[in-house]
Amino acid sequence: MTQARMTRIPGIARLAVLALAWPLASAAEAPSTAPAADSAQCQVWQRELSFARSVADHDASAFAEHLHPRAAFGVERQPSIGREKIAEEWKGIVDGSAIKLEWYPDRVVVGGDGRTAFSTGPALYQDPATGKFRHGRFRSVWQQEADGAWRVIFDDGNRPEPADEAAVQAFRAGSGKACGAA
């Protein structure tokens, strides 16, 4: 993309383009290293863990609260746009009937004016009908709103691949350390 063309893209969209183009290392290459406490990076880290917990707890209301009103999910495919649409489309994931989804961050980067952040990490999917696992990585772009809350504005992941028992154990061993944890 030319420099002239990049300057016409609004800041948040430019970050999203760069974040989605970011080469993603495997979980083994990017060990979970929590950021220092009391930083914007830590706030996003904790918010990502809270977002994952909303799905683990099957809490549709908490899940929706993490979404920016104009969030876009599945941005590499045909995106779903808007909090209500995403919440409806994710209903089977949040309630666990379509798939059991777990994830946690292993990298958070805050950029720009300090109100935009990128997070990524491993994700584990389990088919409730067969019990089989798949694993992949997620990518999210967060925006801090006027009320101080960080909300997901862009979200996507790679296509998950089959996971053997060793991959499941490696995921569970990482488990998204809290801020300030070694």
N, C-alpha and C positions, 0 to 999 in steps of 0.2 A: 504494500500500500504506500503511495507516495506521501511525502510530508504534507503537501498541500491538501490532499484528501483527508489525512488524519486530523488536521486542524479544523475541518468542518464537522467532525464527529463530536457530539457533546461529551463532556468528561466522563460521565458514568458509562456511556456506551463504549467509549474508548477503553476504559478499564475492563469492561466485560469482554471485549474483543481480545484484549491482551491476556486476560485470565483464562479464557477458553483456549487460547493458543498455547498457553504455558505448557511445556512438556511435563507430564505427570510421572513422577517416579513411583515405583512400587512401594508398598508398605515396608518391605524389607530395606529399601534404599532410603526411606524417609522415616526414621524412628520418631515416635511420639515425643516431642520435646515441648512441654508447656511453657508459655511465655511467663515473664515476671508478673507478679500480682500488681493490681492497681494501674494497669495501662489499658489503652483502648484495645490493644491486641488481646489482652486478657479478657476484657469485656466481651469481645466477639467470640473468643474461645469458649467462655462460659455460656454464651447465648447459643452457640452451636450445640453444646452438650444438652442444653435445655430443650432445644428444638428436637434433638434425637430422643430425649426422654418423653416428649409429648407423644411421639409415635409409640414408644415402648409401653407407655401407660395408657394407650388408646384414648387419648384426650384430644378430641377434635377441636374443642374450643381453644386449648393451649396451642395446638398446631397452627390454627388460623391466626392467632395473635402474633406468631413469629413472621407472618407474611406481610410484605409491603402491599398496600391496596392495589398497586399496578404491577405486582411481581410477574415475572415470566419464568416458567418452568419448562424444561425440555428445549432449551434454546438452540440446540444443534439439530433438532428435528422440527416438526411443526409445533411451535410453542403454545402453551396454555398461558393465557394472560388474565390476571386479576385474581384477587384473594378468594372470592366466592367460587370461581370456576376451578381453581386449583384445589381448594378444600373439597369440593364435590368429587373431582376426579381422583383424589387421594383417599377418599372415604374407605375403600377396601384395604388400603395400605395402613391407614391410621387404626382401623378397627382390627387389623390382622387377618381378615378373611381372604384377601387376595394374595398377600405375601407378608412374611414377617421381615421387617427391614430394621437393621441396626447400623449405626455409623458413629464415628467420632472424628474430631479434627486431629491432624498431625502437623498442620502448618496453617498459620494465620498471618497475613500481611496487611497492614494498614497503610494506605497511601493517600495521595492527593492532599486534601484539606484536613485529613484525620477523621473524616466522617464516612469514608468508604473503605471497605475491607474485602479481602478475598480469603476464603477458607477452603481447604481440601483435606481429604483423608480417606481411609478405607471404609468400605460399606460391605455388609454381609446380608444376603437375601436368602430366606428359607421358604420353600414352597410348603404351605400348610397341608396340602393333600399328600405329598410324597415324602416330605421331610428332607429333600435334597437341598443342598446349599449351592449358591453362586456367590462370587465376590467381584468387587470392582472398586471404583473410586468416585467420590462425589466432588463437585466444584460448586461453590456458592459465592455470590457477591452480596455483601451486606451494606446497608446504608443506615446511618444514624439519623433518626428523625428529630424534629423540633422538641418532642417530649423526652429526648435522651435515649429512647429505646432503639436498639439495633434490630432491623428487620431485613429479611432476605428479599432482594430485588431481582436477582437472577440465580437460577439453580439448574444444574445438569450433572450428569455423570456419564461414565463410559458404559458400554454394553458389558454387563456382568458375564463372567466365564465360570464354568463349573469349578467348585471348590472341594478339595479333598479334606480329610480330617486334619491334616497338618496345616492347611490354610485356615480352617476354622479355628484351630488352637492358636495360630499366630495372630489372628484378628482379636481373639478374646484376650490374649496376653498384652496387647497394646492398650486397649480399653480407655483411651481418652483421658489422660491424667488431668487433674485440676490445675488451675493457674498456680504458679509458684512451686509446683511439685517437681522434684528432681527426676 
